[in-house]
Amino acid sequence: TGSKREIVALDVATGATKWRAAVPQNDEYTSASSEGGVRVGAAAYVAVDDGRVLRVDPAACTTKAQTGCVQLAFQLENETFDNPRMFAIGEDIVLAESTAIRRLSTGGELLGHIHVRDSLGGATPAGDRRVAAIFDDELVLIDYATCGASPVALRRKNGFEQSFSFTMF
């Protein structure tokens, strides 16, 4: 809506606006554009282009005062987002963007990190604790229950004609 940055809740059946809430401005230099969102439990989490992840309480957003509607959940330092793919695994957030697929708690604790060498083609949930992803021209199944928080980088494949699938357990 012009220069205003808002989170807008739409009715799934009709597309009608249910409520609107302003995205808090971080500083005068960032656009505070929303780059993606996911629902975890009763709250929604929205990534903002300046590296912030906001916690949205839909129940608070429907009140007139909107107290507690949009709050900072956490911020990833020295980071910006450019259209991340976000989804939930259990009570955690998976953020897939450009050079990494990360599993984070809703408080911002890094629970798993897979480094993408060249390009991320996409990522999607694959059960309760796994993520299927295409990166570096490979299909990879990531099991975050067994991957630690330390960054993991998969080895290069042998020859550009050969295709590998890796399962991280």
Disulfide bonds with the S-S distance in Angstrom:
Cys61-Cys69 1.82
